[in-house]
Amino acid sequence: MSRPLRQVHLAAHFPGVNSTTVWTDPSSGSQIDFASFEHFARNAERGLFDYVFLAEGLRLREHKGRVHELDVLGRPNTLAVLAGLAAVTEHVGLVGTLSTTFNEPYELARQLATLDHLSGGRAGWNAVTSSDAFHGANFRRGGYLDHADRYERAGEFAALAKRLWDSWPDEGPRADPASGVFLDEGTPSRVRHTGAQFDVDALFDVPRSPQGRPVIVQAGDSADGRSFGAEHAEVIFSLHAEFADAQDFYRDVKGRLAERGRTEESLKILPAATFAIGDTAEEARERSREIALQQVRPETAIAYLEQIWNRDLSGYDADGPLPDVEPDTGSELTHGWANRHAAVRARVDRLRGIAEADRLSVRELVIRLTAQHTFVGTPGHIASEIDRYVQERATDGFTVVGHLTPHGLDEFAERVIPLLQERGSYRSGYEEGATLRDLLGLPSPVRGDVPAGAR
Ligand SMILES: Cc1cc2nc3c(=O)[nH]c(=O)nc-3n(C[C@H](O)[C@H](O)[C@H](O)COP(=O)(O)O)c2cc1C
């Protein structure tokens, strides 16, 4: 008897601050108008995606004293956008990236529980620790936490949020006008927490939401990041999309679950994937090349190197060789990159090595580093590749990243999804009333399974 096909899970990534987004394309739209978000989410719903996914940056990137072009189009508040989307969609999940470093657990837990109520159980939280130290300047502390402290805070944050979500009974509040009982005694249960990062004594103000707990997503790759993921995450958004590397990551992270009493199916891994579609393989390659040239304009390529060299390189030709000057390790030219000075020299040597070996210009090198598309080919080729990754346990699916706002995933939904359906590894409709957890095939959370360290 043949094995049942593993099902492909897909998330739709709304383009934002990153080098994949092309803002110079005439068909590129607003990143702020609600109509853009609405189109994007409706298309994701047409394509029966599991969820729509918003990244987040809490400070504008700056380069040479100005807002960096990768940030210029703005990023409205995540939870407000998702609440709006809850009203104009019915089935698709709504996942927001929200930092554990720059939020407070009680407040964020109630916002997420609220979104879960408003959306009928479609809320998710990408719990990031925000690696970019420059964010700190926008917040009261003005400072920043070390890597290990950020993960300590993230662990305490997630555990506390779970306790708050668990503090109401599953069946919700029981107010009984007939007997005049407002709430059963002990509802909600009091949450008392004293830890290294937080001190909270609370009666949580949002009753248990449709999913019990919003789905927790995680993005972060270090050993600490992977441990946090194995402990708390139900989805991991990774950058491991090359097949062998994806398989290694998948094995590593899923291998951490058993010792925590979790099953492999309780965690899905959905790496970021970019794509270029064509009617023929040749046409797709041309399309990929066109997109890459749009993504890496001559100015973008020079700015990329300036961030590494930490000096003004505007006198250099993007179509020429790498600058022959040495990097400056003095004050920062760009705000927005973590560990700016760490291993700069080694990085410059490595880039020079690649460029010299393959005779690449500045622009070609930057394209090589930032604009190689994960899937390039006909819709049939892309569908079969996605399916192969999932059947061979390199991933559980992908977080698909288009290069345009808001139409970047339209063609994917129209042309690739039907072929995944034909293969039998993708849903043919949403089940009525399915929560995000249901769409992802995740088990229900067990109330009270929060580690003792969080008490
Ligand atoms: C794929 C991916 C996406 C991320 N997206 C965001 C984001 O949108 N906002 C943010 O503040 N941090 C984001 N992060 C940063 C992580 O939360 C984390 O701070 C960073 O990766 C450093 O942790 P690590 O050393 O464990 O990777 C992202 C990280 C990864 C790997």
The ligand as an SDF file (V2000), in Angstrom:
LIG
                    3D

 31 33  0  0  0  0  0  0  0  0999 V2000
   13.8900   34.2150    8.3210 C   0  0  0  0  0  0  0  0  0  0  0  0
   14.0040   35.2380    9.4150 C   0  0  0  0  0  0  0  0  0  0  0  0
   13.0980   36.2870    9.4690 C   0  0  0  0  0  0  0  0  0  0  0  0
   13.1750   37.2460   10.4820 C   0  0  0  0  0  0  0  0  0  0  0  0
   12.2710   38.2670   10.4980 N   0  0  0  0  0  0  0  0  0  0  0  0
   12.3660   39.2260   11.4440 C   0  0  0  0  0  0  0  0  0  0  0  0
   11.4620   40.3270   11.4430 C   0  0  0  0  0  0  0  0  0  0  0  0
   10.5770   40.4470   10.5940 O   0  0  0  0  0  0  0  0  0  0  0  0
   11.5900   41.2650   12.4120 N   0  0  0  0  0  0  0  0  0  0  0  0
   12.5480   41.1800   13.3800 C   0  0  0  0  0  0  0  0  0  0  0  0
   12.6050   42.0680   14.2290 O   0  0  0  0  0  0  0  0  0  0  0  0
   13.4300   40.1440   13.4030 N   0  0  0  0  0  0  0  0  0  0  0  0
   13.3660   39.1770   12.4650 C   0  0  0  0  0  0  0  0  0  0  0  0
   14.2650   38.1260   12.4800 N   0  0  0  0  0  0  0  0  0  0  0  0
   15.3370   38.1200   13.5070 C   0  0  0  0  0  0  0  0  0  0  0  0
   15.2470   36.9930   14.5200 C   0  0  0  0  0  0  0  0  0  0  0  0
   14.1350   37.0860   15.3620 O   0  0  0  0  0  0  0  0  0  0  0  0
   16.5030   36.9580   15.3970 C   0  0  0  0  0  0  0  0  0  0  0  0
   16.5610   38.1260   16.1960 O   0  0  0  0  0  0  0  0  0  0  0  0
   17.7720   36.8680   14.6090 C   0  0  0  0  0  0  0  0  0  0  0  0
   17.6860   35.9230   13.5770 O   0  0  0  0  0  0  0  0  0  0  0  0
   18.9440   36.5540   15.5330 C   0  0  0  0  0  0  0  0  0  0  0  0
   18.7330   35.3470   16.1810 O   0  0  0  0  0  0  0  0  0  0  0  0
   19.5110   34.0360   15.7290 P   0  0  0  0  0  0  0  0  0  0  0  0
   20.9560   34.3180   16.0290 O   0  0  0  0  0  0  0  0  0  0  0  0
   18.9260   32.9390   16.5670 O   0  0  0  0  0  0  0  0  0  0  0  0
   19.2660   33.8370   14.2640 O   0  0  0  0  0  0  0  0  0  0  0  0
   14.1950   37.1560   11.4710 C   0  0  0  0  0  0  0  0  0  0  0  0
   15.0980   36.0840   11.4070 C   0  0  0  0  0  0  0  0  0  0  0  0
   15.0150   35.1330   10.4080 C   0  0  0  0  0  0  0  0  0  0  0  0
   16.0120   33.9950   10.3660 C   0  0  0  0  0  0  0  0  0  0  0  0
  1  2  1  0
  2  3  1  0
  2 30  2  0
  3  4  2  0
  4  5  1  0
  4 28  1  0
  5  6  2  0
  6  7  1  0
  6 13  1  0
  7  8  2  0
  7  9  1  0
  9 10  1  0
 10 11  2  0
 10 12  1  0
 12 13  2  0
 13 14  1  0
 14 15  1  0
 14 28  1  0
 15 16  1  0
 16 17  1  0
 16 18  1  0
 18 19  1  0
 18 20  1  0
 20 21  1  0
 20 22  1  0
 22 23  1  0
 23 24  1  0
 24 25  2  0
 24 26  1  0
 24 27  1  0
 28 29  2  0
 29 30  1  0
 30 31  1  0
M  END
$$$$
